[in-house]
Amino acid sequence: MTILGLNAYHADSAACLIVDGKVVAAAEEERFRRIKHWAGLPTNAIDYCLHEGRLRWSDVDHIAINRQPSVNNWRRLHFVLTHRPHPKLIAQKIKNIRSAASIQTALEQKYGVELKATVHHVEHHLAHLASAFFVSGFEEAACRFRC
């Protein structure tokens, strides 16, 4: 099974390629663009991972993005109401959430392919846990995180 994991449209955008439970390649986009904490679609990191794995898009079974747009909406609303962030910041966050929600379309347009891979939107903190557990080699594990 081949999984392309993405941190996209969020600070420190990155890609990671996992083949049969083993990390084959991983890279942060800032290494290619030379912009600290770059946020967006990590196209250079994706290209690097696929090249290192000697794979094409047709070889990718699953794409996981660490954004689940519908999660934490009440928490987000509470933050906006209590902290009153700058309207430009709010607009940027909304744009990023929409971009993450349409990641399949963005990838298909950028690379000129029709993705066969299943796209999974994973809640951000759960993605942290999964990135540690699924490549650990263990069948079971106790994982703990705190927000």
C-alpha positions, 0 to 999 in steps of 0.5 A: 500500500502506498500512502502520500501524506500531506501537510498543506495550506498550513505552516511548514507544508510538507509531504511524506511517502509511505510504502508498505508501512515504511517511510520512503521519503519526506520533505518540507516545502521550505527546503525547496522554496527557501521560505521559512514556514511556507504554507500552501500546496507542497508541490516540490516536496511531493515531486521529491517524494514521488521521485525518491520512491520512483513512483507515479501518481497512478501508483499512489493508493491513498492521500492523507491530508492533515486537515478535516475542514468540518472539525473544531468549527465551534472552537474556531468560532469561539476563538474569533469571538474572544480574540478578534483577529485581524480580518485578513487573518480570518480571510486567509484561514477560510481560504486555507480551509477551502483549499484543503477541502478541495485538495484532490482538485488542486492536485489534479489541476497542478499535475494534469492527472486524474487521481485514482487514490482515495483522499482522506481528510484527517483531523490535525492532531490525529494525524500527528498520532497516526504518523507515529503509530502507523510506521512504528511496526507495532500492532497495538499501541497506547497513544496520548495527546493533549490540545 
